Amino acid sequence: MEKQLVFVKENEVVTDSVTIAEMFGKEHKNVTADIEKQIDYAGEEFSALNFQRTSYKDKFNRTQKKYDLTEEAFTLIVFSYNTKEAVQTKIRFIQEFKRMKEYIQSQERPKAMNDKESLLASMKLTIQLNEDVDGMKEDIKQLRDDLDKKITLDYSQQQAMKNAVNKRVHKLWNEDMVDKSIYENTRRLYSALWKNLKDAYRVNAYPNILQKDFEEAMSFIEGWRPFFNGIKTA
């Protein structure tokens, strides 16, 4: 049976810290630490409305603390969980919050509106939707910018970079484009190229180069010349 991600409590759609920990593959104590940090940052008014400390029984039948979270609180806590799997999990939660809210609304009998009230409600909804879309665009742009600063080379890019280094070293060595009295063998040439590449992108290992810098790094490799005492060889 698929785990229920959200539930209704006191006519409010919420999830809890135990569910978040299980779905995002984190230890519950780390999730509660994230929550308590955000409660402190968010302030009393927001926290009182969106976080509620409760308890549950663990597998040893011990009473442990947990937190119930509204959708707003959930979004705040998991904003920084940005692996591919975490993003997919966030989407599932968001869809489940939406589904549950729609279900609750469908159980309520709507008040009949006259033409004027209906028009005003439609206008208000349109304005709100436009504002929400603009806000989502900004959030998506910010998320993309943040991801660009964090995502490193994937496996295929790493392989392509290794192949480019191999190709460059063999070209330099076989076409006598390197001073062989300085670089006695290709191993030293490989070492020099990798060192220059890591120094150029300020990483301790080439897989830590960012994806956004991949094309530039490949051009760096293709145009690389060995240096000796700060002087590029012919």
RADA-V842527 format. One record per backbone hydrogen bond with DSSP energy under -0.5 kcal/mol. NH is the residue of the N-H (numbers start at 0). CO is the residue of the C=O. E is the energy in kcal/mol with one decimal. If there is no record, write none. Layout:
# RADA-V842527
nh: [NH;NH]
co: [CO;CO]
e: [E;E]
This chain:
# RADA-V842527
nh: [4;6;8;11;13;13;14;16;19;20;21;22;23;24;24;25;29;30;31;32;33;34;35;36;37;38;39;40;41;42;46;47;48;49;50;51;53;55;57;57;60;63;63;65;67;68;69;70;73;74;75;76;77;78;79;80;81;86;87;88;89;90;91;92;93;94;95;96;97;98;99;100;101;102;103;104;105;106;106;107;107;109;117;118;119;120;121;122;123;124;125;126;127;128;129;130;131;132;133;134;135;136;137;138;139;140;141;142;143;144;145;146;147;148;149;150;152;152;157;158;159;160;161;162;163;164;165;166;167;168;169;170;171;172;173;174;175;176;179;181;182;183;187;188;189;190;191;192;193;194;195;196;197;198;199;200;201;201;202;207;208;210;212;213;216;217;218;219;220;221;222;223;227;230;232]
co: [2;13;11;8;6;11;68;66;15;16;17;18;19;20;21;20;26;26;27;28;29;30;31;32;33;34;35;36;37;38;42;43;44;45;46;67;65;63;55;61;57;55;61;53;51;14;49;12;69;70;71;72;73;74;76;77;79;82;83;84;85;86;87;88;89;90;91;92;93;94;95;96;97;98;99;100;101;102;103;103;104;107;113;114;115;116;117;118;119;120;121;122;123;124;125;126;127;128;129;130;131;132;133;134;135;136;137;138;139;140;141;142;143;144;146;146;206;208;153;154;155;156;157;158;159;160;161;162;163;164;165;166;167;168;169;170;172;171;177;178;178;181;184;184;185;186;187;188;189;190;191;192;193;194;195;196;197;198;197;204;205;150;209;210;212;213;214;215;216;217;218;220;230;227;225]
e: [-0.6;-2.9;-3.0;-1.2;-3.1;-0.6;-2.3;-2.4;-2.1;-2.4;-2.3;-2.7;-2.3;-0.5;-0.6;-2.5;-0.7;-1.7;-2.8;-1.6;-2.0;-2.4;-2.6;-1.8;-2.1;-2.4;-1.7;-2.1;-3.2;-1.3;-2.1;-2.5;-1.1;-1.6;-2.5;-2.0;-3.0;-2.3;-0.5;-2.5;-2.3;-3.1;-0.5;-2.0;-3.0;-3.1;-1.8;-0.5;-2.9;-2.5;-1.8;-2.2;-2.4;-0.6;-0.5;-1.6;-1.3;-2.5;-1.9;-2.0;-2.6;-2.1;-1.7;-2.2;-2.8;-2.5;-2.1;-2.9;-2.2;-2.6;-2.6;-2.4;-2.3;-2.0;-2.3;-2.4;-2.0;-0.9;-0.8;-0.6;-0.9;-0.7;-2.6;-2.4;-2.5;-2.4;-2.3;-2.5;-2.6;-2.4;-2.3;-2.4;-2.6;-2.8;-2.3;-2.3;-2.7;-2.7;-2.4;-2.4;-2.6;-2.4;-1.9;-2.3;-2.9;-2.4;-2.5;-2.6;-2.7;-2.4;-2.5;-2.6;-2.5;-1.0;-1.8;-2.8;-0.7;-1.7;-2.3;-2.4;-2.2;-2.3;-2.3;-2.4;-2.1;-2.2;-2.5;-2.6;-2.3;-2.7;-2.3;-2.0;-2.5;-2.5;-2.8;-1.8;-1.1;-2.8;-0.9;-1.4;-2.5;-1.0;-0.6;-1.2;-3.1;-2.4;-2.1;-2.3;-2.7;-2.2;-2.4;-2.4;-2.6;-2.6;-2.2;-1.5;-0.5;-0.7;-1.9;-2.1;-1.9;-2.5;-1.3;-1.7;-2.6;-2.3;-1.9;-2.0;-2.1;-2.3;-1.8;-1.2;-2.3;-1.8;-2.8]
